[in-house]
C-alpha cells in the first residue's frame, strides 16, 4: 500500500472572489481557534488580521489535492 503524496498547490488569494476568500479565511480562523492573547477579537477582526498577513506575504493559501482541502499557512 503506497501513500499518495504531492506538494500543495499555492492559490494566489487575489485570484479568489471576495466571497470565496472570506470563506477560506473564516474556515481557517474557526478551525484554528487562534489565541490572540488577553483581548477577545470578533470574527471580522480575525478575518482582517489573516487578510493582512496574506497581503504582506506572511501567509498563503494552499490546496492539498490528496485531501482536497484548503488551508492558510504561514510563510517562513
GUVEX-668315 format. One record per atom (N, C-alpha, C, CB): atom name; y, z, x; residue number from 1; residue in three letters. Coordinates in pm, 1 decimal, padded with zeros to 6 digits. Glycine has a CB too. Layout:
<atom atome="CA" py="Y" pz="Z" px="X" num="NUM" residu="ALA"/>
...
//
This chain:
<atom atome="N" py="-00117.7" pz="00000.0" px="00084.7" num="1" residu="UNK"/>
<atom atome="CA" py="00000.0" pz="00000.0" px="00000.0" num="1" residu="UNK"/>
<atom atome="C" py="00123.4" pz="00000.0" px="00088.8" num="1" residu="UNK"/>
<atom atome="CB" py="00000.1" pz="00121.8" px="-00096.1" num="1" residu="UNK"/>
<atom atome="N" py="00206.1" pz="-00100.9" px="00076.1" num="2" residu="UNK"/>
<atom atome="CA" py="00326.7" pz="-00107.9" px="00157.7" num="2" residu="UNK"/>
<atom atome="C" py="00447.0" pz="-00072.3" px="00072.1" num="2" residu="UNK"/>
<atom atome="CB" py="00343.5" pz="-00248.5" px="00220.4" num="2" residu="UNK"/>
<atom atome="N" py="00536.6" pz="00003.2" px="00131.9" num="3" residu="UNK"/>
<atom atome="CA" py="00657.3" pz="00044.2" px="00062.0" num="3" residu="UNK"/>
<atom atome="C" py="00765.4" pz="-00059.3" px="00088.1" num="3" residu="UNK"/>
<atom atome="CB" py="00703.4" pz="00185.8" px="00106.9" num="3" residu="UNK"/>
<atom atome="N" py="00816.1" pz="-00117.7" px="-00019.1" num="4" residu="UNK"/>
<atom atome="CA" py="00918.9" pz="-00220.4" px="-00006.5" num="4" residu="UNK"/>
<atom atome="C" py="01051.3" pz="-00155.1" px="00031.4" num="4" residu="UNK"/>
<atom atome="CB" py="00933.1" pz="-00301.0" px="-00138.2" num="4" residu="UNK"/>
<atom atome="N" py="01115.2" pz="-00207.4" px="00135.2" num="5" residu="UNK"/>
<atom atome="CA" py="01244.4" pz="-00155.4" px="00181.2" num="5" residu="UNK"/>
<atom atome="C" py="01336.8" pz="-00271.9" px="00207.5" num="5" residu="UNK"/>
<atom atome="CB" py="01228.5" pz="-00067.8" px="00308.9" num="5" residu="UNK"/>
<atom atome="N" py="01461.6" pz="-00254.7" px="00174.0" num="6" residu="UNK"/>
<atom atome="CA" py="01561.1" pz="-00355.1" px="00205.7" num="6" residu="UNK"/>
<atom atome="C" py="01694.4" pz="-00285.5" px="00226.1" num="6" residu="UNK"/>
<atom atome="CB" py="01570.3" pz="-00462.7" px="00094.3" num="6" residu="UNK"/>
<atom atome="N" py="01782.3" pz="-00353.2" px="00293.9" num="7" residu="UNK"/>
<atom atome="CA" py="01916.2" pz="-00299.3" px="00315.3" num="7" residu="UNK"/>
<atom atome="C" py="01992.1" pz="-00305.9" px="00183.5" num="7" residu="UNK"/>
<atom atome="CB" py="01991.8" pz="-00377.4" px="00427.7" num="7" residu="UNK"/>
<atom atome="N" py="02073.3" pz="-00204.4" px="00155.6" num="8" residu="UNK"/>
<atom atome="CA" py="02152.8" pz="-00209.9" px="00033.0" num="8" residu="UNK"/>
<atom atome="C" py="02256.4" pz="-00322.1" px="00041.8" num="8" residu="UNK"/>
<atom atome="CB" py="02222.4" pz="-00074.3" px="00007.4" num="8" residu="UNK"/>
<atom atome="N" py="02293.3" pz="-00372.4" px="-00073.1" num="9" residu="UNK"/>
<atom atome="CA" py="02394.3" pz="-00477.3" px="-00082.4" num="9" residu="UNK"/>
<atom atome="C" py="02529.1" pz="-00410.2" px="-00105.6" num="9" residu="UNK"/>
<atom atome="CB" py="02360.9" pz="-00579.5" px="-00197.1" num="9" residu="UNK"/>
<atom atome="N" py="02625.0" pz="-00441.4" px="-00019.4" num="10" residu="UNK"/>
<atom atome="CA" py="02759.3" pz="-00385.0" px="-00035.2" num="10" residu="UNK"/>
<atom atome="C" py="02830.8" pz="-00464.4" px="-00143.7" num="10" residu="UNK"/>
<atom atome="CB" py="02840.0" pz="-00388.3" px="00100.0" num="10" residu="UNK"/>
<atom atome="N" py="02883.5" pz="-00391.6" px="-00241.8" num="11" residu="UNK"/>
<atom atome="CA" py="02954.0" pz="-00453.7" px="-00353.8" num="11" residu="UNK"/>
<atom atome="C" py="03103.2" pz="-00426.3" px="-00337.3" num="11" residu="UNK"/>
<atom atome="CB" py="02901.5" pz="-00399.5" px="-00491.6" num="11" residu="UNK"/>
<atom atome="N" py="03182.9" pz="-00529.5" px="-00308.3" num="12" residu="UNK"/>
<atom atome="CA" py="03327.6" pz="-00507.8" px="-00296.3" num="12" residu="UNK"/>
<atom atome="C" py="03383.5" pz="-00457.0" px="-00429.8" num="12" residu="UNK"/>
<atom atome="CB" py="03399.9" pz="-00639.3" px="-00253.2" num="12" residu="UNK"/>
<atom atome="N" py="03446.6" pz="-00341.5" px="-00426.9" num="13" residu="UNK"/>
<atom atome="CA" py="03493.0" pz="-00280.5" px="-00551.3" num="13" residu="UNK"/>
<atom atome="C" py="03593.3" pz="-00368.3" px="-00623.9" num="13" residu="UNK"/>
<atom atome="CB" py="03554.6" pz="-00145.2" px="-00523.3" num="13" residu="UNK"/>
<atom atome="N" py="03667.0" pz="-00449.7" px="-00550.4" num="14" residu="UNK"/>
<atom atome="CA" py="03767.6" pz="-00538.0" px="-00611.9" num="14" residu="UNK"/>
<atom atome="C" py="03704.3" pz="-00648.8" px="-00695.6" num="14" residu="UNK"/>
<atom atome="CB" py="03855.5" pz="-00600.0" px="-00504.0" num="14" residu="UNK"/>
<atom atome="N" py="03575.2" pz="-00674.3" px="-00673.2" num="15" residu="UNK"/>
<atom atome="CA" py="03507.7" pz="-00780.3" px="-00748.2" num="15" residu="UNK"/>
<atom atome="C" py="03453.0" pz="-00731.5" px="-00882.0" num="15" residu="UNK"/>
<atom atome="CB" py="03394.9" pz="-00838.0" px="-00665.6" num="15" residu="UNK"/>
<atom atome="N" py="03460.9" pz="-00601.1" px="-00907.0" num="16" residu="UNK"/>
<atom atome="CA" py="03415.8" pz="-00546.8" px="-01034.6" num="16" residu="UNK"/>
<atom atome="C" py="03531.4" pz="-00544.5" px="-01133.4" num="16" residu="UNK"/>
<atom atome="CB" py="03357.1" pz="-00405.4" px="-01016.5" num="16" residu="UNK"/>
<atom atome="N" py="03499.2" pz="-00558.3" px="-01260.6" num="17" residu="UNK"/>
<atom atome="CA" py="03602.8" pz="-00542.6" px="-01362.7" num="17" residu="UNK"/>
<atom atome="C" py="03647.1" pz="-00396.6" px="-01362.0" num="17" residu="UNK"/>
<atom atome="CB" py="03550.8" pz="-00585.8" px="-01505.1" num="17" residu="UNK"/>
<atom atome="N" py="03763.7" pz="-00369.7" px="-01417.3" num="18" residu="UNK"/>
<atom atome="CA" py="03814.4" pz="-00232.1" px="-01422.7" num="18" residu="UNK"/>
<atom atome="C" py="03716.4" pz="-00141.1" px="-01495.8" num="18" residu="UNK"/>
<atom atome="CB" py="03952.0" pz="-00227.9" px="-01491.8" num="18" residu="UNK"/>
<atom atome="N" py="03655.8" pz="-00191.3" px="-01603.1" num="19" residu="UNK"/>
<atom atome="CA" py="03559.5" pz="-00111.0" px="-01680.3" num="19" residu="UNK"/>
<atom atome="C" py="03433.6" pz="-00082.1" px="-01599.1" num="19" residu="UNK"/>
<atom atome="CB" py="03521.9" pz="-00183.1" px="-01810.7" num="19" residu="UNK"/>
<atom atome="N" py="03381.9" pz="-00184.3" px="-01531.5" num="20" residu="UNK"/>
<atom atome="CA" py="03260.2" pz="-00165.9" px="-01451.8" num="20" residu="UNK"/>
<atom atome="C" py="03285.7" pz="-00069.9" px="-01336.0" num="20" residu="UNK"/>
<atom atome="CB" py="03209.5" pz="-00301.4" px="-01398.3" num="20" residu="UNK"/>
<atom atome="N" py="03400.3" pz="-00086.0" px="-01269.8" num="21" residu="UNK"/>
<atom atome="CA" py="03434.1" pz="00001.7" px="-01157.9" num="21" residu="UNK"/>
<atom atome="C" py="03442.9" pz="00146.3" px="-01204.2" num="21" residu="UNK"/>
<atom atome="CB" py="03566.5" pz="-00041.5" px="-01093.2" num="21" residu="UNK"/>
<atom atome="N" py="03512.6" pz="00170.0" px="-01315.0" num="22" residu="UNK"/>
<atom atome="CA" py="03524.2" pz="00306.8" px="-01366.1" num="22" residu="UNK"/>
<atom atome="C" py="03385.8" pz="00361.6" px="-01401.9" num="22" residu="UNK"/>
<atom atome="CB" py="03617.9" pz="00311.2" px="-01489.9" num="22" residu="UNK"/>
<atom atome="N" py="03300.5" pz="00279.0" px="-01460.4" num="23" residu="UNK"/>
<atom atome="CA" py="03165.1" pz="00323.1" px="-01495.1" num="23" residu="UNK"/>
<atom atome="C" py="03084.9" pz="00364.2" px="-01373.0" num="23" residu="UNK"/>
<atom atome="CB" py="03091.9" pz="00213.5" px="-01569.1" num="23" residu="UNK"/>
<atom atome="N" py="03094.1" pz="00286.2" px="-01266.5" num="24" residu="UNK"/>
<atom atome="CA" py="03023.1" pz="00318.5" px="-01142.6" num="24" residu="UNK"/>
<atom atome="C" py="03075.4" pz="00449.7" px="-01084.9" num="24" residu="UNK"/>
<atom atome="CB" py="03038.3" pz="00204.3" px="-01039.2" num="24" residu="UNK"/>
<atom atome="N" py="03207.4" pz="00463.6" px="-01079.5" num="25" residu="UNK"/>
<atom atome="CA" py="03266.9" pz="00585.3" px="-01022.4" num="25" residu="UNK"/>
<atom atome="C" py="03235.3" pz="00706.8" px="-01108.3" num="25" residu="UNK"/>
<atom atome="CB" py="03419.1" pz="00569.4" px="-01008.0" num="25" residu="UNK"/>
<atom atome="N" py="03247.4" pz="00694.7" px="-01241.1" num="26" residu="UNK"/>
<atom atome="CA" py="03216.5" pz="00807.4" px="-01330.0" num="26" residu="UNK"/>
<atom atome="C" py="03071.4" pz="00850.2" px="-01313.7" num="26" residu="UNK"/>
<atom atome="CB" py="03244.5" pz="00770.3" px="-01476.9" num="26" residu="UNK"/>
<atom atome="N" py="02981.4" pz="00753.3" px="-01308.5" num="27" residu="UNK"/>
<atom atome="CA" py="02839.6" pz="00784.4" px="-01291.4" num="27" residu="UNK"/>
<atom atome="C" py="02817.2" pz="00861.4" px="-01161.4" num="27" residu="UNK"/>
<atom atome="CB" py="02755.3" pz="00655.3" px="-01292.4" num="27" residu="UNK"/>
<atom atome="N" py="02881.4" pz="00816.8" px="-01055.3" num="28" residu="UNK"/>
<atom atome="CA" py="02869.9" pz="00884.1" px="-00925.2" num="28" residu="UNK"/>
<atom atome="C" py="02923.6" pz="01026.7" px="-00932.6" num="28" residu="UNK"/>
<atom atome="CB" py="02945.4" pz="00805.1" px="-00816.8" num="28" residu="UNK"/>
<atom atome="N" py="03043.3" pz="01042.3" px="-00987.9" num="29" residu="UNK"/>
<atom atome="CA" py="03107.4" pz="01174.1" px="-00994.2" num="29" residu="UNK"/>
<atom atome="C" py="03023.0" pz="01270.5" px="-01077.7" num="29" residu="UNK"/>
<atom atome="CB" py="03250.0" pz="01162.5" px="-01053.5" num="29" residu="UNK"/>
<atom atome="N" py="02974.4" pz="01224.3" px="-01191.1" num="30" residu="UNK"/>
<atom atome="CA" py="02895.1" pz="01311.7" px="-01278.8" num="30" residu="UNK"/>
<atom atome="C" py="02760.0" pz="01345.1" px="-01217.3" num="30" residu="UNK"/>
<atom atome="CB" py="02874.8" pz="01245.7" px="-01415.3" num="30" residu="UNK"/>
<atom atome="N" py="02701.3" pz="01250.4" px="-01147.9" num="31" residu="UNK"/>
<atom atome="CA" py="02569.5" pz="01271.1" px="-01085.0" num="31" residu="UNK"/>
<atom atome="C" py="02580.2" pz="01363.7" px="-00964.4" num="31" residu="UNK"/>
<atom atome="CB" py="02508.3" pz="01136.2" px="-01042.0" num="31" residu="UNK"/>
<atom atome="N" py="02685.9" pz="01347.7" px="-00886.2" num="32" residu="UNK"/>
<atom atome="CA" py="02700.6" pz="01424.6" px="-00763.2" num="32" residu="UNK"/>
<atom atome="C" py="02739.8" pz="01569.4" px="-00787.5" num="32" residu="UNK"/>
<atom atome="CB" py="02802.6" pz="01359.8" px="-00675.0" num="32" residu="UNK"/>
<atom atome="N" py="02808.4" pz="01597.1" px="-00896.9" num="33" residu="UNK"/>
<atom atome="CA" py="02854.1" pz="01733.3" px="-00920.2" num="33" residu="UNK"/>
<atom atome="C" py="02938.1" pz="01783.1" px="-00804.5" num="33" residu="UNK"/>
<atom atome="CB" py="02736.0" pz="01826.0" px="-00942.7" num="33" residu="UNK"/>
<atom atome="N" py="03023.4" pz="01697.1" px="-00755.0" num="34" residu="UNK"/>
<atom atome="CA" py="03102.0" pz="01723.8" px="-00634.8" num="34" residu="UNK"/>
<atom atome="C" py="03180.9" pz="01853.3" px="-00645.7" num="34" residu="UNK"/>
<atom atome="CB" py="03196.5" pz="01608.7" px="-00607.6" num="34" residu="UNK"/>
<atom atome="N" py="03176.5" pz="01933.4" px="-00540.7" num="35" residu="UNK"/>
<atom atome="CA" py="03251.9" pz="02058.6" px="-00533.8" num="35" residu="UNK"/>
<atom atome="C" py="03386.1" pz="02030.2" px="-00468.5" num="35" residu="UNK"/>
<atom atome="CB" py="03173.4" pz="02168.2" px="-00454.8" num="35" residu="UNK"/>
<atom atome="N" py="03492.6" pz="02054.5" px="-00541.2" num="36" residu="UNK"/>
<atom atome="CA" py="03626.2" pz="02027.6" px="-00491.2" num="36" residu="UNK"/>
<atom atome="C" py="03697.8" pz="02155.7" px="-00449.6" num="36" residu="UNK"/>
<atom atome="CB" py="03707.2" pz="01954.6" px="-00596.2" num="36" residu="UNK"/>
<atom atome="N" py="03625.2" pz="02263.9" px="-00433.5" num="37" residu="UNK"/>
<atom atome="CA" py="03688.0" pz="02388.8" px="-00390.7" num="37" residu="UNK"/>
<atom atome="C" py="03720.8" pz="02477.9" px="-00508.2" num="37" residu="UNK"/>
<atom atome="CB" py="03813.6" pz="02360.3" px="-00311.5" num="37" residu="UNK"/>
<atom atome="N" py="03823.8" pz="02559.2" px="-00490.2" num="38" residu="UNK"/>
<atom atome="CA" py="03858.1" pz="02658.3" px="-00591.0" num="38" residu="UNK"/>
<atom atome="C" py="03915.7" pz="02597.0" px="-00718.0" num="38" residu="UNK"/>
<atom atome="CB" py="03955.8" pz="02756.3" px="-00534.1" num="38" residu="UNK"/>
<atom atome="N" py="03990.8" pz="02490.1" px="-00705.7" num="39" residu="UNK"/>
<atom atome="CA" py="04055.9" pz="02428.6" px="-00821.3" num="39" residu="UNK"/>
<atom atome="C" py="03959.4" pz="02337.5" px="-00894.9" num="39" residu="UNK"/>
<atom atome="CB" py="04180.0" pz="02349.9" px="-00777.9" num="39" residu="UNK"/>
<atom atome="N" py="03962.6" pz="02343.6" px="-01026.7" num="40" residu="UNK"/>
<atom atome="CA" py="03883.7" pz="02252.0" px="-01109.1" num="40" residu="UNK"/>
<atom atome="C" py="03962.4" pz="02123.7" px="-01128.6" num="40" residu="UNK"/>
<atom atome="CB" py="03847.6" pz="02316.0" px="-01246.3" num="40" residu="UNK"/>
<atom atome="N" py="03896.1" pz="02010.6" px="-01119.8" num="41" residu="UNK"/>
<atom atome="CA" py="03959.3" pz="01880.6" px="-01139.4" num="41" residu="UNK"/>
<atom atome="C" py="03899.7" pz="01814.0" px="-01262.3" num="41" residu="UNK"/>
<atom atome="CB" py="03941.9" pz="01790.8" px="-01014.5" num="41" residu="UNK"/>
<atom atome="N" py="03983.0" pz="01740.4" px="-01334.7" num="42" residu="UNK"/>
<atom atome="CA" py="03935.2" pz="01666.5" px="-01451.1" num="42" residu="UNK"/>
<atom atome="C" py="03854.7" pz="01545.8" px="-01403.9" num="42" residu="UNK"/>
<atom atome="CB" py="04053.8" pz="01622.0" px="-01541.7" num="42" residu="UNK"/>
<atom atome="N" py="03781.8" pz="01487.5" px="-01496.2" num="43" residu="UNK"/>
<atom atome="CA" py="03706.0" pz="01367.4" px="-01463.9" num="43" residu="UNK"/>
<atom atome="C" py="03799.8" pz="01257.0" px="-01415.6" num="43" residu="UNK"/>
<atom atome="CB" py="03625.3" pz="01319.8" px="-01586.2" num="43" residu="UNK"/>
<atom atome="N" py="03914.6" pz="01241.0" px="-01482.0" num="44" residu="UNK"/>
<atom atome="CA" py="04011.1" pz="01138.6" px="-01440.2" num="44" residu="UNK"/>
<atom atome="C" py="04060.1" pz="01161.9" px="-01297.9" num="44" residu="UNK"/>
<atom atome="CB" py="04130.0" pz="01136.0" px="-01535.7" num="44" residu="UNK"/>
<atom atome="N" py="04083.9" pz="01287.3" px="-01261.8" num="45" residu="UNK"/>
<atom atome="CA" py="04129.3" pz="01318.4" px="-01125.1" num="45" residu="UNK"/>
<atom atome="C" py="04020.3" pz="01288.0" px="-01023.5" num="45" residu="UNK"/>
<atom atome="CB" py="04171.3" pz="01466.1" px="-01114.1" num="45" residu="UNK"/>
<atom atome="N" py="03896.5" pz="01320.3" px="-01056.9" num="46" residu="UNK"/>
<atom atome="CA" py="03785.1" pz="01291.8" px="-00965.5" num="46" residu="UNK"/>
<atom atome="C" py="03765.8" pz="01141.8" px="-00948.1" num="46" residu="UNK"/>
<atom atome="CB" py="03655.3" pz="01355.7" px="-01017.1" num="46" residu="UNK"/>
<atom atome="N" py="03776.8" pz="01066.8" px="-01058.3" num="47" residu="UNK"/>
<atom atome="CA" py="03764.6" pz="00921.2" px="-01051.3" num="47" residu="UNK"/>
<atom atome="C" py="03875.1" pz="00864.5" px="-00963.0" num="47" residu="UNK"/>
<atom atome="CB" py="03770.7" pz="00858.3" px="-01192.7" num="47" residu="UNK"/>
<atom atome="N" py="03998.1" pz="00912.3" px="-00981.0" num="48" residu="UNK"/>
<atom atome="CA" py="04110.8" pz="00865.0" px="-00899.8" num="48" residu="UNK"/>
<atom atome="C" py="04088.5" pz="00895.8" px="-00752.1" num="48" residu="UNK"/>
<atom atome="CB" py="04242.1" pz="00929.1" px="-00947.7" num="48" residu="UNK"/>
<atom atome="N" py="04031.8" pz="01012.4" px="-00723.2" num="49" residu="UNK"/>
<atom atome="CA" py="04004.1" pz="01052.7" px="-00584.5" num="49" residu="UNK"/>
<atom atome="C" py="03905.5" pz="00954.3" px="-00520.1" num="49" residu="UNK"/>
<atom atome="CB" py="03947.1" pz="01198.1" px="-00579.6" num="49" residu="UNK"/>
<atom atome="N" py="03797.0" pz="00922.7" px="-00590.7" num="50" residu="UNK"/>
<atom atome="CA" py="03697.0" pz="00829.4" px="-00536.6" num="50" residu="UNK"/>
<atom atome="C" py="03756.8" pz="00689.9" px="-00523.4" num="50" residu="UNK"/>
<atom atome="CB" py="03571.1" pz="00825.2" px="-00626.9" num="50" residu="UNK"/>
<atom atome="N" py="03837.6" pz="00648.7" px="-00620.0" num="51" residu="UNK"/>
<atom atome="CA" py="03901.7" pz="00517.8" px="-00612.0" num="51" residu="UNK"/>
<atom atome="C" py="03990.3" pz="00508.1" px="-00488.4" num="51" residu="UNK"/>
<atom atome="CB" py="03984.2" pz="00490.8" px="-00738.3" num="51" residu="UNK"/>
<atom atome="N" py="04064.9" pz="00613.1" px="-00459.1" num="52" residu="UNK"/>
<atom atome="CA" py="04148.6" pz="00613.1" px="-00337.4" num="52" residu="UNK"/>
<atom atome="C" py="04061.8" pz="00600.5" px="-00212.4" num="52" residu="UNK"/>
<atom atome="CB" py="04234.2" pz="00742.4" px="-00329.8" num="52" residu="UNK"/>
<atom atome="N" py="03946.1" pz="00666.7" px="-00211.2" num="53" residu="UNK"/>
<atom atome="CA" py="03855.6" pz="00654.6" px="-00096.3" num="53" residu="UNK"/>
<atom atome="C" py="03806.7" pz="00510.5" px="-00080.9" num="53" residu="UNK"/>
<atom atome="CB" py="03735.2" pz="00750.4" px="-00111.9" num="53" residu="UNK"/>
<atom atome="N" py="03777.0" pz="00445.3" px="-00192.1" num="54" residu="UNK"/>
<atom atome="CA" py="03735.8" pz="00304.8" px="-00186.3" num="54" residu="UNK"/>
<atom atome="C" py="03849.5" pz="00217.8" px="-00133.8" num="54" residu="UNK"/>
<atom atome="CB" py="03691.0" pz="00255.5" px="-00325.3" num="54" residu="UNK"/>
<atom atome="N" py="03969.9" pz="00241.0" px="-00182.7" num="55" residu="UNK"/>
<atom atome="CA" py="04085.8" pz="00162.0" px="-00140.7" num="55" residu="UNK"/>
<atom atome="C" py="04115.8" pz="00179.1" px="00008.1" num="55" residu="UNK"/>
<atom atome="CB" py="04208.2" pz="00200.9" px="-00222.5" num="55" residu="UNK"/>
<atom atome="N" py="04095.1" pz="00299.0" px="00060.8" num="56" residu="UNK"/>
<atom atome="CA" py="04122.6" pz="00326.1" px="00202.4" num="56" residu="UNK"/>
<atom atome="C" py="04005.6" pz="00287.3" px="00292.9" num="56" residu="UNK"/>
<atom atome="CB" py="04155.2" pz="00473.6" px="00221.7" num="56" residu="UNK"/>
<atom atome="N" py="03896.0" pz="00241.8" px="00234.7" num="57" residu="UNK"/>
<atom atome="CA" py="03780.0" pz="00204.0" px="00314.9" num="57" residu="UNK"/>
<atom atome="C" py="03697.7" pz="00322.4" px="00362.0" num="57" residu="UNK"/>
<atom atome="CB" py="03824.3" pz="00124.9" px="00433.1" num="57" residu="UNK"/>
<atom atome="N" py="03719.0" pz="00439.4" px="00303.1" num="58" residu="UNK"/>
<atom atome="CA" py="03644.6" pz="00559.8" px="00340.3" num="58" residu="UNK"/>
<atom atome="C" py="03511.7" pz="00568.9" px="00265.0" num="58" residu="UNK"/>
<atom atome="CB" py="03728.8" pz="00684.6" px="00312.8" num="58" residu="UNK"/>
<atom atome="N" py="03497.2" pz="00489.2" px="00161.4" num="59" residu="UNK"/>
<atom atome="CA" py="03374.6" pz="00485.4" px="00082.0" num="59" residu="UNK"/>
<atom atome="C" py="03351.4" pz="00341.0" px="00039.5" num="59" residu="UNK"/>
<atom atome="CB" py="03383.5" pz="00580.9" px="-00042.8" num="59" residu="UNK"/>
<atom atome="N" py="03229.1" pz="00312.6" px="-00001.0" num="60" residu="UNK"/>
<atom atome="CA" py="03197.5" pz="00179.2" px="-00051.0" num="60" residu="UNK"/>
<atom atome="C" py="03089.4" pz="00190.5" px="-00158.2" num="60" residu="UNK"/>
<atom atome="CB" py="03151.3" pz="00085.5" px="00064.7" num="60" residu="UNK"/>
<atom atome="N" py="03076.5" pz="00083.5" px="-00234.8" num="61" residu="UNK"/>
<atom atome="CA" py="02975.2" pz="00078.0" px="-00339.4" num="61" residu="UNK"/>
<atom atome="C" py="02857.4" pz="-00001.4" px="-00284.7" num="61" residu="UNK"/>
<atom atome="CB" py="03031.5" pz="00013.8" px="-00471.4" num="61" residu="UNK"/>
<atom atome="N" py="02737.5" pz="00052.2" px="-00303.1" num="62" residu="UNK"/>
<atom atome="CA" py="02616.2" pz="-00015.0" px="-00256.7" num="62" residu="UNK"/>
<atom atome="C" py="02518.1" pz="-00029.6" px="-00373.0" num="62" residu="UNK"/>
<atom atome="CB" py="02550.8" pz="00063.5" px="-00139.5" num="62" residu="UNK"/>
<atom atome="N" py="02451.0" pz="-00145.0" px="-00376.3" num="63" residu="UNK"/>
<atom atome="CA" py="02346.4" pz="-00172.2" px="-00474.0" num="63" residu="UNK"/>
<atom atome="C" py="02213.7" pz="-00175.7" px="-00400.9" num="63" residu="UNK"/>
<atom atome="CB" py="02372.3" pz="-00305.9" px="-00550.0" num="63" residu="UNK"/>
<atom atome="N" py="02117.1" pz="-00099.1" px="-00450.1" num="64" residu="UNK"/>
<atom atome="CA" py="01981.8" pz="-00096.9" px="-00393.1" num="64" residu="UNK"/>
<atom atome="C" py="01892.7" pz="-00181.3" px="-00483.3" num="64" residu="UNK"/>
<atom atome="CB" py="01926.2" pz="00050.8" px="-00379.7" num="64" residu="UNK"/>
<atom atome="N" py="01850.6" pz="-00297.0" px="-00433.1" num="65" residu="UNK"/>
<atom atome="CA" py="01770.7" pz="-00390.4" px="-00512.8" num="65" residu="UNK"/>
<atom atome="C" py="01632.5" pz="-00334.7" px="-00545.4" num="65" residu="UNK"/>
<atom atome="CB" py="01756.5" pz="-00522.6" px="-00439.2" num="65" residu="UNK"/>
<atom atome="N" py="01578.7" pz="-00249.5" px="-00458.7" num="66" residu="UNK"/>
<atom atome="CA" py="01445.6" pz="-00194.0" px="-00481.1" num="66" residu="UNK"/>
<atom atome="C" py="01446.9" pz="-00099.0" px="-00600.7" num="66" residu="UNK"/>
<atom atome="CB" py="01395.6" pz="-00121.0" px="-00355.1" num="66" residu="UNK"/>
<atom atome="N" py="01544.6" pz="-00009.9" px="-00602.9" num="67" residu="UNK"/>
<atom atome="CA" py="01553.0" pz="00087.7" px="-00712.5" num="67" residu="UNK"/>
<atom atome="C" py="01643.5" pz="00040.2" px="-00825.7" num="67" residu="UNK"/>
<atom atome="CB" py="01603.5" pz="00221.2" px="-00659.7" num="67" residu="UNK"/>
<atom atome="N" py="01710.2" pz="-00074.0" px="-00803.2" num="68" residu="UNK"/>
<atom atome="CA" py="01805.8" pz="-00128.2" px="-00899.5" num="68" residu="UNK"/>
<atom atome="C" py="01909.8" pz="-00025.1" px="-00939.1" num="68" residu="UNK"/>
<atom atome="CB" py="01733.6" pz="-00178.4" px="-01022.9" num="68" residu="UNK"/>
<atom atome="N" py="01964.2" pz="00041.5" px="-00836.6" num="69" residu="UNK"/>
<atom atome="CA" py="02064.9" pz="00145.5" px="-00861.1" num="69" residu="UNK"/>
<atom atome="C" py="02189.0" pz="00118.8" px="-00777.8" num="69" residu="UNK"/>
<atom atome="CB" py="02008.2" pz="00285.6" px="-00829.1" num="69" residu="UNK"/>
<atom atome="N" py="02299.0" pz="00174.8" px="-00825.5" num="70" residu="UNK"/>
<atom atome="CA" py="02428.1" pz="00161.2" px="-00759.1" num="70" residu="UNK"/>
<atom atome="C" py="02473.7" pz="00299.9" px="-00717.5" num="70" residu="UNK"/>
<atom atome="CB" py="02533.7" pz="00092.2" px="-00851.8" num="70" residu="UNK"/>
<atom atome="N" py="02535.1" pz="00308.6" px="-00598.9" num="71" residu="UNK"/>
<atom atome="CA" py="02583.4" pz="00436.7" px="-00550.8" num="71" residu="UNK"/>
<atom atome="C" py="02713.5" pz="00416.2" px="-00475.0" num="71" residu="UNK"/>
<atom atome="CB" py="02478.2" pz="00505.4" px="-00461.5" num="71" residu="UNK"/>
<atom atome="N" py="02790.2" pz="00522.4" px="-00466.3" num="72" residu="UNK"/>
<atom atome="CA" py="02910.6" pz="00525.0" px="-00383.3" num="72" residu="UNK"/>
<atom atome="C" py="02874.7" pz="00606.6" px="-00260.7" num="72" residu="UNK"/>
<atom atome="CB" py="03036.0" pz="00585.6" px="-00460.2" num="72" residu="UNK"/>
<atom atome="N" py="02897.0" pz="00550.4" px="-00143.0" num="73" residu="UNK"/>
<atom atome="CA" py="02862.4" pz="00620.3" px="-00019.1" num="73" residu="UNK"/>
<atom atome="C" py="02983.8" pz="00626.3" px="00072.5" num="73" residu="UNK"/>
<atom atome="CB" py="02744.3" pz="00550.6" px="00052.4" num="73" residu="UNK"/>
<atom atome="N" py="02990.5" pz="00733.2" px="00150.2" num="74" residu="UNK"/>
<atom atome="CA" py="03096.6" pz="00746.2" px="00249.5" num="74" residu="UNK"/>
<atom atome="C" py="03069.8" pz="00652.1" px="00364.5" num="74" residu="UNK"/>
<atom atome="CB" py="03108.2" pz="00891.2" px="00300.0" num="74" residu="UNK"/>
<atom atome="N" py="03175.1" pz="00594.5" px="00418.3" num="75" residu="UNK"/>
<atom atome="CA" py="03165.0" pz="00507.4" px="00534.9" num="75" residu="UNK"/>
<atom atome="C" py="03188.2" pz="00594.7" px="00657.0" num="75" residu="UNK"/>
<atom atome="CB" py="03268.0" pz="00387.9" px="00528.6" num="75" residu="UNK"/>
<atom atome="N" py="03099.4" pz="00583.6" px="00752.6" num="76" residu="UNK"/>
<atom atome="CA" py="03111.5" pz="00666.4" px="00873.5" num="76" residu="UNK"/>
<atom atome="C" py="03191.7" pz="00599.3" px="00978.3" num="76" residu="UNK"/>
<atom atome="CB" py="02977.1" pz="00700.7" px="00928.9" num="76" residu="UNK"/>
//
